[in-house]
């Protein structure tokens, strides 16, 4: 789906617990359809998620609610953004490792919510500032493997390191290109090279390796 198209969103939370009565607005330029669903998310089962482009999961305990949502989703690949008051490192890493975005309540505005939802439809995993800080804290706690991480980072060119720094703050390829004054195609080429050098499966895996939040084994190059 292109970012110029309108998308459908599922708001998954307990009845009455969606924190933004004003989002999405009836005349939202991006959201064409809203599906509201409560645990156990029956509306997403039996093909219900087929017309959903992104799911926003508002929950108090992501460790319990997120797996339940994933079980209900019968359309693999539908992006998820978790909205929660929890900001501890272990919870954020657990959600991020599963490929979902993470917004800490009180740490974003509805404009950021729109950007996160729109970005998710084109493969961008968005983190609010506190969630990003939690991910970095996880990396700091694993610095016992610091030498391996530095060897891993040394595999990247200076430009690729710039791209990774921006990717790890939650920016997508288009936004990185604007920051570095590069075309989106050039950024995506850099990302492809980075994934190969870091032996990463994609952007989420690459960020975890870059930050040291997952064990890193540098790929040896001749």
N, C-alpha and C positions, 0 to 999 in steps of 0.2 A: 504494500500500500504506500502511495506517495503522500508526503506531508501536506500537499495541497488539497487532498481529499478529506471529507468529513468522516469521522469514525464513530463507532458505537462503543459504549462503555458500560460495564457491569459494576455496580456499587454493591460490594459484598460486605455486609455487617449485620449485627443484631438489629432488630427493629428499632427505629428511632435513634440509632447511634451514629449515623453519618454526620460529621461535625460541621458541614458546610451547607446550610440551607440555600445559600445563594450560588452554589455551584453544582452542576452546570446550569447556567441561566437558560430559560426557554429559547432565547435567541442566540445562544452560543454559536460562534462562527465555525467551530470545529466539531462539536458533538452533535450528531444527528439523531441519536437514540440512546436512551438510558434504560438499563435493566436493573431493577433493585432485587436483591436476593439475600435471604437470611440463612444462617446455618440450619440444616446441612446443605444448603445451596442447591436445592432441587431444580431450580430454574436453569442451572448450568448442566444438568444431566440430560441424557437421552437426546443429544443433539442441540440442546438449548444454547450451548456456547458457540455454535457454528457461525452465528452472525454477530459475535462479540469480538471487537478488535483489541480490547485491553480490559483487564479486571483491576479495580482498586479495592483492596482488602483492608478494611478498617478493623483493627482488633487490639485487645489489651495484651494478649499473649501470643505473639507470632509463632512460637515454637509448637503450639498446639493448633492454632487456627490455620496456619499456612499449609501444613500437610493435609488437613481436612479439606481445604479448598482444592488442592492439587488432585486429591482423590475424586472430587466431584467433577472437575473439569474433564470433559470427554473430547476436547479439541486440543490435542498436543500442540504446543508452540504458541498458545495465546499468552501474551506477556502479562505479568502481574506486578503491581506496585503495592507494597505494604505500607499502610499508614498506622502508626502506633506510637504511644507514649514511651515505649521501651527504647532505650538508647545504649544499652550495655553492649560491649564489644562482641561477646559470644553470640548474642541474638542477631546483631546486624550481620556478622560474618556468615552465620547459618543461612540467613535469608539470601544474602548476596551470592553465596556459593551455589544456590539453586537457581540463580539467574534472574532474581526479582529486584526491582528498584525498592528503595526504602526512604520514606519520609517520616521524620520524627515530628510528632505533633508540637505545635508552637514554634517550629523551626522553618516554616515555609508560609507563603501566602497562596491565595487561589491562582494567581498568575503563574507561580512556580508549579502548581498542581496541573494546570493546563499544559505547561511546557513538558512536564514529566509524562503525562498521558500521551501527548502528541509524539514525543520522542520514543516512547515505548513501542508505538505502532511501526516505527522504522528501525527497530533493533537497538535502541539506546537505553541503557540501564542507568537510571537517574538516582542519585543519592543527595539528600539534603545535607547541609553543612555538618550537622551533628552526627549523622550517619557516616559521613566521610571521615570525620574525626575518630569515630569508633573503629573504623576499618584501619586507620593509621595506627591507632593504639594497639590493635592486634598485631600489626607488623612490628611495632616497637617491642612488644613482649617476646617476639620470636627472633630478636636480633642475635641470639646465640648462634644462629646460622648466618651471621652477617657476612663472613668471608664468601660463602657460597652465593649470597645475594649480590654482592659486589661483582663477583666474577660473571654472574648472569647479566647484570646491567652493562658490564664492559663489552658484551657481545654487540651492543647496539651502537649505532652511529650517534653523533651529537644531535642530529635532527630527530632520529628515532627516540632518543631519550626525552627530547622536548615534547614529542607527541605522547609518549607514555605518561609524562607528568600531567598533561592536560587530561588525558583519558582517565587517569586515576582520580581526578577531581569531579568526574561525572559528566564531562563534555562528550558530545558525539562527534563524528567525523566532520560534519558541516561546520560546527562551532569551532573545532580545532583548526580547520582551514581558515576561518575568519581571523582567529587569534594569530596564526602564524603566517597569514597572507599566502596561503597555498590553496590550490584547487581541491575540491572534495575528492576528486579522483586520485590526486597525488597523496593525500592523507590516507586514503584506503589502500593504496599501493604500499605506503609505509607500514600500515597496520598488518598487511599480509606478510611483509618481511619480518616484522616484529614477532608475529605469532609463530613463524617458522623458527626464528632464532631462540625464542623462549620455550619452544615445544609446547605452546599453549593451544587449547582447543578453540579459543575465541576471546572476545574482549574481557569477559568476566574472569576467565582463567588467567589471562595475561596480567590483569590488574592485581589479582591475588599474588601472583608470582613476583611482580614488580615491587609490591609493598612488603613482601616477605610474610604475608598472611597464610601462605601454604608452602610446604616444603619445595625448595627449588633445586633442580639439578641442571646445571648449565649444559647446553648441547655443545659438544666439542666440534670445532670447525678446523679444517686444514688450511 
